[in-house]
């Protein structure tokens, strides 16, 4: 059995593919599994770290905002549509997959489209409540479109074969233990606040969290782990220096560009501050974590706001819209939540009740059904 997976651009597209691949490998150790992605993207590093083979293609996404730099970028992206298609064809002919799985992002477009044209059965997975452009494009030729959220169905062609599966999560997320994780991080009974703005970072969140860490440093009764994103690390460190936070001397505050051990950090956390991306929310639900969600306003159809509101309406999270995000507002909310352990537990339990924990099993069953037809 040979399986080709394609998806990338952000961790939100890569991690579902890794979760699917891990589940298949656990059940079929001899299965051939190959990831296709952008060599310059984070997918290469994450995929190879997880122990899977990786084949690169040269592809770029289109930028919607119109300015000179973006027009120049889009011209290059248009040219790469043709080269990436040829690269995809060569990879497919060499690997000879029995099935191809797309998990979204511009990276998956040329690969899954080429597979469908070459007669290889394809299935795709959409993580968000509002299907992306790539999902809409690939859905008509897919044997099955797997959705994390039932509301996404109304945005797709009714002729598509659709199944609701939830978002597949890495087994490390599902199995990570709170007490063991806290011991490994040398954290005592004081609250741990985990914060991040997504794999690519978020400047507004970084600025607010810098003020939060300054407050936390002065108070001395909270642990903090913050992921700045690759592009924001240097400027964030400068902000902390300007706020007189001696990072090297305070063992309660950790700052990283990317949180590689997210399962452990998430399991150990009492409160999480994050964007409202689909995978992040699914991981919060699986671990039953209270959260402060800050939806990104720079996404298609404002889908992160709707993702967040699904939890807020069930008292499974609280939300700060980016226009209202300040250091003072964030500090106030963190202070209120970390000082009320009962409320933290209640919000976390409500999030847990929303989780779909058998997503990998559902997706695996669909893949095997397609393969056996």
Secondary structure, DSSP 8 states (H G I E B T S, - for coil): -EEEEE--SSHHHHHHHHHHHHHHHHH-TT-EEEEEEETTSHHHHHHHHTT-EEEEE-------S-SHHHHHHHHHHHHHHHHHHHHHHHHHHHH--SEEEE--SHHHHHHHHHHHHTT--EEEEE-SSS--HHHHHHHTT-SEEEESSGGGGGGS-TTS-EEE------HHHHH--HHHHHHHTT--SSEEEEEE--TT--HHHHHHHHHHHHHHHHH--EEEEEE--GGGHHHHHHHHHHTT--GGG-TTEEEESS-TTHHHHHHH-SEEEE---HHHHHHHHHHT-EEEE---SSSGGGHHHHHHHHHHTTTS-EE--GGG--HHHHHHHHHHHHT-HHHHHHHHHHHHHT--TTHHHHHHHHHHHHHT-
